[in-house]
């Protein structure tokens, strides 16, 4: 089934070139079906790239999905054209009276700051509170996951000795959990961060369960008891070249950046990276959509408030 997005969104042409079924909202309105309503709170600076990555994964299911894009009102992005934001993005004030089947909260390059020092932290907290009653299930990514765990449970983020940067093997701790149904015992996922949440801090919260972790990258997948909130520390949505772009960008700035682990063949940045995480990433998002959004959310979203 298709993913429903604005006909002029740049991601549309990219997805169509990849033979992904994309439908405009205008056409979708004439179909006698209720598509899942998903809102993406995009906190990443390269918003257009992130949109495309997430929409690609959301389209890889038999479920029709209607996507809306959300930005914070209290932070002005510097790396996305203002025209794009005005045309395709809403702010919390535009949607707070709405109901959604699911929400995705992306990562953000603000790890060096305490949560409370991030300029949009009060707004993000308001969105987290709103989501508890207006969104059935929320998928948090990287810093978005750390922020959600800190806000709801007081789980701290801890600085790492150096940047965790590369593609890492992860092992399932709960292989029968529906979120990882169909996944191999060991799977790969990219990470790019300077902080972590520690296993012992999560295990100290009875409401949380760890689903997958890595010897090198630490905790990766966490859920609450009823899977209304999913937390992923890695970036299963990343494209083949995402880490390469980040590496060469930082290298060009003269930063002390290591070659991403397990990424370039032979650790040679001149060689094309191997894509070894797409299958697991597709399963992760399709399982979330199916088992914790489509199968659980009420047909009438007003029932979320009853």
C-alpha positions in Angstrom: 0.0 0.0 0.0 1.2 3.6 -0.6 2.5 6.3 1.6 0.5 9.5 1.4 2.6 12.7 1.2 2.4 16.1 -0.3 2.7 15.9 -4.1 5.5 18.5 -4.1 7.6 17.1 -1.2 11.2 16.5 -2.5 11.2 13.0 -1.1 8.4 12.0 -3.5 10.7 12.0 -6.6 13.4 10.1 -4.8 11.0 7.4 -3.6 9.4 7.1 -7.0 12.8 6.6 -8.6 13.2 3.7 -6.1 9.9 2.2 -7.3 8.2 2.9 -4.0 4.4 3.4 -4.2 3.7 7.0 -3.3 0.2 8.5 -3.4 -0.8 12.2 -3.1 -3.2 13.1 -0.4 -5.6 14.4 -3.1 -5.9 10.9 -4.6 -5.9 9.2 -1.2 -9.0 11.1 -0.2 -11.0 9.3 -2.8 -10.2 5.8 -1.4 -12.6 4.2 1.1 -10.0 3.4 3.6 -8.6 5.0 6.8 -4.9 5.4 6.4 -2.8 5.4 9.5 -2.0 9.0 10.6 1.7 9.4 11.4 3.4 12.6 12.5 7.2 13.0 12.2 8.8 15.5 14.6 11.9 16.2 12.7 14.6 17.7 14.9 17.5 16.9 12.5 19.3 19.8 10.7 19.2 18.2 7.3 15.5 17.8 7.3 14.9 16.9 3.7 17.4 14.0 3.9 15.8 12.7 7.1 12.3 13.0 5.6 13.3 10.8 2.7 15.0 8.2 5.0 12.0 7.8 7.2 9.4 7.9 4.5 11.3 5.1 2.7 10.9 2.9 5.8 7.3 3.8 6.4 6.4 2.8 2.9 7.8 -0.7 3.2 4.5 -2.2 4.6 1.1 -3.2 3.2 -0.5 -0.5 5.4 -1.5 2.9 3.9 0.2 5.7 5.8 -0.7 9.4 5.8 2.3 11.4 7.0 2.5 14.9 8.4 5.8 16.8 9.2 6.3 18.7 12.4 9.0 21.2 13.4 9.5 23.0 16.7 8.3 26.6 16.8 11.0 27.6 19.4 14.0 26.8 17.2 14.8 28.2 13.7 16.6 25.6 11.6 19.6 26.8 9.7 20.2 24.0 7.2 16.8 23.7 5.6 15.3 26.4 3.3 12.6 28.4 5.0 10.4 28.0 2.0 10.5 24.2 2.5 9.5 24.5 6.1 6.7 26.9 5.4 5.3 24.7 2.6 5.6 21.3 4.2 5.9 21.6 8.0 3.5 22.3 10.8 4.2 23.4 14.3 2.7 22.1 17.5 0.2 24.9 17.7 -1.2 23.6 14.3 -1.7 20.0 15.4 -2.3 19.9 19.2 -6.0 19.5 18.6 -5.4 16.4 16.4 -5.1 12.7 17.1 -2.5 10.4 15.5 -2.0 6.7 15.3 1.8 7.1 15.6 4.6 9.6 16.0 8.3 9.5 15.2 10.7 11.8 17.1 14.1 12.0 15.4 17.5 12.6 16.8 19.1 16.0 17.1 22.8 17.3 17.2 22.5 18.7 20.7 24.1 15.9 22.8 26.7 18.3 24.2 23.9 20.3 26.0 22.1 19.3 29.2 18.5 18.5 28.2 17.1 21.6 30.0 19.5 23.9 28.1 18.2 22.9 24.6 16.2 25.9 23.4 13.2 23.9 22.5 13.2 21.6 25.5 10.0 23.1 27.1 8.2 22.7 23.8 9.4 19.1 23.4 8.2 18.3 26.9 4.8 19.7 26.0 4.7 17.5 22.9 5.7 14.5 25.0 2.8 15.2 27.4 0.4 15.8 24.5 1.4 12.5 22.8 0.4 10.4 25.8 -3.2 11.2 25.1 -3.2 12.1 21.4 -0.8 9.5 19.9 -1.1 5.8 20.3 2.5 4.8 19.9 5.7 6.9 19.6 9.0 5.8 18.1 12.0 7.8 19.4 15.4 7.8 17.7 18.9 8.5 19.1 18.8 11.9 21.0 15.0 11.8 20.8 15.1 8.4 22.6 17.5 9.8 25.2 15.2 12.8 25.7 12.1 10.7 26.1 13.7 8.4 28.6 15.1 11.3 30.6 11.8 13.2 30.6 9.6 10.2 31.5 11.9 8.2 33.8 14.8 10.4 34.7 17.3 8.1 32.8 20.5 10.1 32.4 22.6 10.4 29.2 26.3 9.8 29.9 29.2 11.2 27.9 31.3 8.6 26.0 35.1 8.8 26.0 34.9 9.4 22.2 32.3 9.5 19.4 30.5 6.2 18.8 30.6 6.2 15.1 29.9 3.3 12.7 27.8 0.2 12.1 27.6 -2.2 14.9 26.3 -5.8 15.5 23.4 -6.1 18.0 22.0 -9.1 19.8 18.4 -9.7 20.6 17.7 -10.0 24.3 14.0 -10.6 23.8 13.8 -12.5 20.5 10.0 -13.1 20.8 9.1 -9.4 21.2 6.9 -8.4 18.3 9.0 -5.3 17.6 11.9 -7.6 16.4 9.7 -10.4 14.9 11.5 -11.9 11.9 14.9 -10.4 12.7 18.1 -12.4 13.0 19.6 -13.1 16.4 22.4 -10.7 15.4 21.6 -7.7 13.3 23.4 -4.5 12.3 22.6 -0.8 12.8 24.4 2.5 12.5 25.2 4.8 15.4 26.6 8.3 15.5 26.6 9.9 19.0 28.8 11.2 21.8 26.5 10.0 24.7 24.7 6.8 25.8 22.1 5.6 28.2 23.5 2.8 30.4 22.0 -0.6 30.7 21.9 -0.5 34.5 20.0 2.8 34.5 17.3 1.3 32.2 17.1 -2.0 34.1 16.5 0.1 37.3 13.1 1.2 35.8 10.5 -1.6 36.1 8.4 -0.1 33.4 11.1 -0.5 30.8 12.5 -3.5 29.0 15.6 -3.8 26.8 15.0 -5.6 23.6 18.4 -5.4 21.9 21.9 -4.3 22.7 25.5 -4.3 21.4 28.8 -5.2 23.1 30.4 -2.1 21.4 27.4 0.3 21.0 25.5 -0.5 24.2 21.7 -0.4 24.6 19.9 -0.1 21.3 16.2 -0.9 21.5 14.0 -0.3 24.6 10.2 -0.3 25.0 7.8 0.5 27.8 5.5 -2.3 29.1 2.6 -1.7 26.6 4.8 -0.5 23.7 3.2 2.9 23.6 6.8 4.2 23.5 9.7 2.7 21.6 13.3 4.0 22.0 16.0 3.3 19.4 19.5 4.6 20.2 20.8 3.9 16.7 19.8 5.1 13.2 18.3 2.2 11.3 16.9 4.8 8.9 20.3 6.0 7.6 21.1 5.7 3.9 24.2 3.9 2.6 26.2 7.2 2.4 25.0 9.0 5.5 28.0 8.1 7.7 30.3 8.8 4.8 28.9 12.3 4.4 29.3 13.0 8.1 32.9 11.6 8.1 34.0 13.7 5.1 32.2 16.8 6.5 34.0 16.6 9.8 37.3 15.8 8.1 36.9 18.9 6.0 36.4 21.0 9.2 39.6 19.7 10.6 37.9 17.8 13.4 39.5 14.7 15.0 37.1 12.2 13.5 37.8 8.4 13.2 36.9 6.3 10.3 33.4 4.8 11.0 33.7 1.3 12.4 32.6 -1.6 10.2 31.5 0.7 7.5 34.0 1.2 4.6 35.4 -2.1 3.3 38.9 -2.5 4.7 38.4 0.8 6.6 39.2 2.5 3.3 37.2 5.7 2.9 37.7 5.5 -0.9 35.6 2.4 -1.2 31.8 2.3 -1.3 30.2 1.4 2.1 28.4 -1.9 2.4 24.7 -1.6 3.2 24.2 -4.3 5.9 21.4 -2.8 8.0 18.5 -2.1 5.5 16.7 -5.4 6.1 16.7 -5.1 9.9 15.7 -1.4 9.7 12.8 -2.2 7.4 11.6 -5.0 9.7 11.9 -2.7 12.7 9.7 0.0 11.3 7.2 -2.3 9.7 6.8 -4.3 12.9 6.2 -1.1 14.8 3.6 0.1 12.3 1.9 -3.3 12.3 2.0 -4.6 15.8 1.9 -1.4 17.9 0.1 1.1 15.7 -2.2 -0.7 13.2 -3.1 -3.6 15.4 -3.7 -1.6 18.5 -4.9 1.9 17.7 -8.6 2.5 17.8 -10.3 2.9 14.3 -11.9 6.1 15.7 -9.0 8.2 17.1 -11.4 10.1 19.3 -11.4 6.9 21.4 -8.0 7.8 22.6 -9.6 10.3 24.9 -12.5 8.2 26.1 
